[in-house]
Amino acid sequence: GRARDAKVRSDLHQIQTALQLYYNQNGSYPSNPTPGTGSLASVALVPLVTQKYLPSVPASPDPNYPYYYYDYGPGNTIGALVTSQFTGTAASTGYSGS
């Protein structure tokens, strides 16, 4: 579980960096196909690949806990969010790099 969690942390950091670069270049985050809800990151974050911020959208190491992407559109105070679930870490801990 800890090895999977390390991969999740690494993937989330890689996605975070790509999202920041994308935002700096485009002035917004990639559009969520279903605004206000989560979309599979493998679909929603394709613009990060087509604009060459990522070689591919990372896949979660546990298919039971895929990565989800949330973007609530322009003018919101949330921005964008990528989520997953850690499997080898206690529920009270998590990754703070959002």
CYANA upper distance limits for C-alpha pairs under 8 A (distance plus 0.5 A):
  1 GLY  CA      5 ASP  CA      6.67
  1 GLY  CA     86 PHE  CA      8.41
  1 GLY  CA     87 THR  CA      5.93
  1 GLY  CA     88 GLY  CA      4.26
  1 GLY  CA     89 THR  CA      7.86
  2 ARG  CA      6 ALA  CA      6.63
  2 ARG  CA     87 THR  CA      7.94
  2 ARG  CA     88 GLY  CA      5.20
  2 ARG  CA     89 THR  CA      7.16
  3 ALA  CA      7 LYS  CA      6.90
  3 ALA  CA     88 GLY  CA      8.37
  4 ARG  CA      8 VAL  CA      6.75
  4 ARG  CA     61 PRO  CA      6.51
  4 ARG  CA     62 ASP  CA      7.96
  4 ARG  CA     86 PHE  CA      8.23
  4 ARG  CA     87 THR  CA      7.81
  4 ARG  CA     88 GLY  CA      7.80
  5 ASP  CA      9 ARG  CA      6.67
  5 ASP  CA     86 PHE  CA      5.94
  5 ASP  CA     87 THR  CA      7.02
  5 ASP  CA     88 GLY  CA      6.71
  5 ASP  CA     89 THR  CA      7.66
  6 ALA  CA     10 SER  CA      6.71
  7 LYS  CA     11 ASP  CA      6.53
  7 LYS  CA     61 PRO  CA      7.61
  8 VAL  CA     12 LEU  CA      6.50
  8 VAL  CA     60 SER  CA      7.17
  8 VAL  CA     61 PRO  CA      7.71
  8 VAL  CA     84 SER  CA      8.09
  8 VAL  CA     86 PHE  CA      7.93
  9 ARG  CA     13 HIS  CA      6.63
  9 ARG  CA     95 TYR  CA      7.23
 10 SER  CA     14 GLN  CA      6.70
 11 ASP  CA     15 ILE  CA      6.64
 11 ASP  CA     58 PRO  CA      6.64
 12 LEU  CA     16 GLN  CA      6.43
 12 LEU  CA     82 VAL  CA      7.81
 13 HIS  CA     17 THR  CA      6.72
 13 HIS  CA     97 GLY  CA      7.52
 14 GLN  CA     18 ALA  CA      6.79
 14 GLN  CA     54 LEU  CA      8.47
 15 ILE  CA     19 LEU  CA      6.52
 15 ILE  CA     54 LEU  CA      8.27
 15 ILE  CA     57 VAL  CA      8.31
 15 ILE  CA     58 PRO  CA      8.46
 16 GLN  CA     20 GLN  CA      6.72
 16 GLN  CA     97 GLY  CA      8.46
 16 GLN  CA     98 SER  CA      7.31
 17 THR  CA     21 LEU  CA      6.79
 18 ALA  CA     22 TYR  CA      6.54
 18 ALA  CA     48 LEU  CA      7.06
 18 ALA  CA     53 TYR  CA      5.66
 18 ALA  CA     54 LEU  CA      6.95
 19 LEU  CA     23 TYR  CA      6.50
 19 LEU  CA     29 TYR  CA      7.24
 19 LEU  CA     48 LEU  CA      7.77
 20 GLN  CA     24 ASN  CA      6.63
 21 LEU  CA     25 GLN  CA      6.78
 21 LEU  CA     53 TYR  CA      7.62
 22 TYR  CA     26 ASN  CA      6.42
 22 TYR  CA     27 GLY  CA      8.29
 22 TYR  CA     28 SER  CA      8.05
 22 TYR  CA     29 TYR  CA      7.19
 22 TYR  CA     30 PRO  CA      8.37
 22 TYR  CA     48 LEU  CA      7.37
 22 TYR  CA     53 TYR  CA      7.61
 23 TYR  CA     27 GLY  CA      5.43
 23 TYR  CA     28 SER  CA      5.41
 23 TYR  CA     29 TYR  CA      5.85
 24 ASN  CA     28 SER  CA      8.29
 28 SER  CA     74 PRO  CA      7.77
 29 TYR  CA     71 ASP  CA      7.74
 29 TYR  CA     79 GLY  CA      8.18
 29 TYR  CA     80 ALA  CA      7.28
 30 PRO  CA     44 ALA  CA      7.66
 30 PRO  CA     45 LEU  CA      7.11
 30 PRO  CA     47 PRO  CA      7.05
 30 PRO  CA     48 LEU  CA      8.32
 30 PRO  CA     71 ASP  CA      8.13
 31 SER  CA     35 PRO  CA      8.21
 31 SER  CA     44 ALA  CA      7.58
 31 SER  CA     71 ASP  CA      7.15
 31 SER  CA     73 GLY  CA      7.79
 32 ASN  CA     38 GLY  CA      8.36
 32 ASN  CA     39 SER  CA      7.14
 32 ASN  CA     44 ALA  CA      6.24
 32 ASN  CA     69 TYR  CA      7.77
 32 ASN  CA     70 TYR  CA      6.98
 32 ASN  CA     71 ASP  CA      6.05
 32 ASN  CA     72 TYR  CA      8.16
 33 PRO  CA     39 SER  CA      7.31
 33 PRO  CA     44 ALA  CA      7.02
 34 THR  CA     38 GLY  CA      7.52
 34 THR  CA     39 SER  CA      6.97
 35 PRO  CA     70 TYR  CA      7.78
 35 PRO  CA     71 ASP  CA      6.76
 35 PRO  CA     72 TYR  CA      6.11
 35 PRO  CA     73 GLY  CA      7.50
 36 GLY  CA     70 TYR  CA      7.39
 36 GLY  CA     71 ASP  CA      7.28
 36 GLY  CA     72 TYR  CA      5.76
 37 THR  CA     70 TYR  CA      6.69
 37 THR  CA     71 ASP  CA      8.46
 38 GLY  CA     68 TYR  CA      6.06
 38 GLY  CA     69 TYR  CA      5.89
 38 GLY  CA     70 TYR  CA      5.40
 39 SER  CA     43 VAL  CA      7.75
 39 SER  CA     44 ALA  CA      6.71
 39 SER  CA     68 TYR  CA      5.88
 39 SER  CA     69 TYR  CA      5.74
 39 SER  CA     70 TYR  CA      7.04
 40 LEU  CA     44 ALA  CA      6.71
 40 LEU  CA     66 PRO  CA      7.67
 40 LEU  CA     67 TYR  CA      6.66
 40 LEU  CA     68 TYR  CA      5.11
 40 LEU  CA     69 TYR  CA      6.59
 41 ALA  CA     45 LEU  CA      5.87
 41 ALA  CA     57 VAL  CA      7.79
 41 ALA  CA     66 PRO  CA      8.44
 41 ALA  CA     67 TYR  CA      5.96
 41 ALA  CA     68 TYR  CA      5.33
 41 ALA  CA     69 TYR  CA      5.49
 41 ALA  CA     82 VAL  CA      7.98
 42 SER  CA     46 VAL  CA      7.20
 42 SER  CA     57 VAL  CA      6.20
 42 SER  CA     58 PRO  CA      7.92
 42 SER  CA     59 ALA  CA      7.59
 42 SER  CA     67 TYR  CA      8.10
 44 ALA  CA     69 TYR  CA      7.15
 45 LEU  CA     49 VAL  CA      7.84
 45 LEU  CA     57 VAL  CA      7.17
 45 LEU  CA     69 TYR  CA      8.10
 46 VAL  CA     50 THR  CA      6.81
 46 VAL  CA     56 SER  CA      8.35
 46 VAL  CA     57 VAL  CA      7.35
 47 PRO  CA     51 GLN  CA      6.38
 48 LEU  CA     52 LYS  CA      6.60
 48 LEU  CA     53 TYR  CA      5.57
 48 LEU  CA     54 LEU  CA      6.18
 48 LEU  CA     57 VAL  CA      8.16
 49 VAL  CA     53 TYR  CA      6.31
 49 VAL  CA     54 LEU  CA      5.36
 49 VAL  CA     55 PRO  CA      6.22
 49 VAL  CA     56 SER  CA      6.07
 49 VAL  CA     57 VAL  CA      7.33
 59 ALA  CA     66 PRO  CA      7.65
 59 ALA  CA     67 TYR  CA      7.71
 60 SER  CA     65 TYR  CA      7.34
 60 SER  CA     66 PRO  CA      5.73
 60 SER  CA     67 TYR  CA      6.55
 60 SER  CA     84 SER  CA      8.37
 62 ASP  CA     66 PRO  CA      7.33
 65 TYR  CA     84 SER  CA      6.57
 65 TYR  CA     85 GLN  CA      6.43
 66 PRO  CA     84 SER  CA      6.75
 67 TYR  CA     82 VAL  CA      7.10
 67 TYR  CA     83 THR  CA      6.02
 67 TYR  CA     84 SER  CA      5.45
 68 TYR  CA     82 VAL  CA      5.99
 68 TYR  CA     83 THR  CA      5.69
 68 TYR  CA     84 SER  CA      7.16
 69 TYR  CA     80 ALA  CA      7.80
 69 TYR  CA     81 LEU  CA      6.24
 69 TYR  CA     82 VAL  CA      5.03
 69 TYR  CA     83 THR  CA      7.07
 70 TYR  CA     80 ALA  CA      6.05
 70 TYR  CA     81 LEU  CA      5.48
 70 TYR  CA     82 VAL  CA      6.80
 71 ASP  CA     78 ILE  CA      8.48
 71 ASP  CA     79 GLY  CA      6.69
 71 ASP  CA     80 ALA  CA      5.00
 71 ASP  CA     81 LEU  CA      7.01
 72 TYR  CA     76 ASN  CA      6.87
 72 TYR  CA     78 ILE  CA      7.65
 72 TYR  CA     79 GLY  CA      7.16
 72 TYR  CA     80 ALA  CA      7.48
 73 GLY  CA     79 GLY  CA      8.03
 81 LEU  CA     98 SER  CA      7.89
 86 PHE  CA     91 ALA  CA      8.46
 86 PHE  CA     94 GLY  CA      8.01
 89 THR  CA     93 THR  CA      7.25
 89 THR  CA     94 GLY  CA      8.12
